[in-house]
């Protein structure tokens, strides 16, 4: 009898163990989300350095103290040239860097272009859709209408983000710095007819505001699905001119603000009439659509003409320094410079690819800039204000322009850039010295040349000075 009970108990235990094993099999194979890595990829999770991520000025000519670069092109056609066939070679290689321009740490806001000819050919016909300028490739005429198959485009975006997000799953081999910021196209209101600074036709999209909004929605959804931590910027708005606003009005009015994390504006040929880089006018414009509290990135900051060296370099240098400080003080979070001052002696630097070229031109290693006065202004800005926690406005006076091309002109600026327990005062204009500045101080001019003096000896002018207490 006892032996019979023992047998029954043992059988019951074995049955329970069988159920448990089967349950574990089902749970492990069907209910648990697994991390699958491609052969040869590393499973290491990569993160951006938060201090570097929080910096405010773009990298120019490989400057080690700056990290951000904008516009690395992710063109659907170049990766998925045939439906379902992916070639990541050029992007993987490009992100690893080929020359001094990409030296040291680079934090990209990469630019996604939703164009693949195999998709476009299913619904787009006619020469009007053919790319020109910087989007034109040598091997074929890329069509640049809205995607015909939005789901296929979204699937592509999801794969791109997954490959470069650094989460340890299906990452690109050798990835060192993840991409966490994505920009959806560039200046879609530029649809041909306008001429850029290098003589190229400005044609980045052929489509309607409603079509761009659908692209933005699909992109945002796919990016967030692959990487919930990622940030999305809408395409850079080319400026605050009325014809540009006409294109963007339906987008921002049509719940477009729900599909981006970063507001994005451009300022070209910036001068003393637009020292805020459009930031003040752009923020007011967004507020009309109920879009508030979005960080503002100025992803194209160009002073003067693109190709031609200014006649008055001293004036150019002053505007670069003053405008950079003023725009940040008015709420810009990041500034991405078009570094025309590094290429004035290279007329081919910004030209689009010629007919027959297979690949877009890679950025060249820049010339010796040790005697370039404008580059000294840039380096001084990186040294002084690339990193800060907050800005306190002590005093300011400005005039807002009325016409489309104008922004805001600053007459008096007194700002305190605070970084931890350090503070730098940046001052200009006909005003008294702030009372909190006294005693022995270090004064730097816009070029970074400095001297120590008593605060009582400071004379303010229209050219900014940088003041540090000793």
Secondary structure, DSSP 4 states (H G I P E B T S, - for coil): -HHHHHHHHHHHHHHHHHHHHHHHHHIIIIISPP----TT---------HHHHT--BB--TT-TT--EEEEEEEEHHHH-SBTTB---HHHHHHHH-SSGGG-S--EEEEEEE---HHHHTTT--SGGGB--GGG--SSS--B-B--S-HHHHHHHHHHHHHHHS-SSSSPPTT--S---EEEEEE-TT-EEEEE-TTS-EEE--BS-HHHHHHHHHHHHHHHHHH-TT-EEEEEEB--S-HHHHHHHHHHHHTTGGGG-SEEEEEEEEE-GGGTTTTHHHHHHHHHTTT--S-EEEEEEEEES-SSSPPS-HHHHHHHHHHHHHHHHHTTEEEEEE--GGGSTT-TTTTPPPPTT-SSPPPPPPPPP-TT-HHHHHHHHHHHHHSS-SEEEEEEEEEEE--STT--EEEEEEEEEEEETTEEEEEEESSSPPPTT--SEEEEE-TTS-EEEEEGGG----SS-EEEEE-
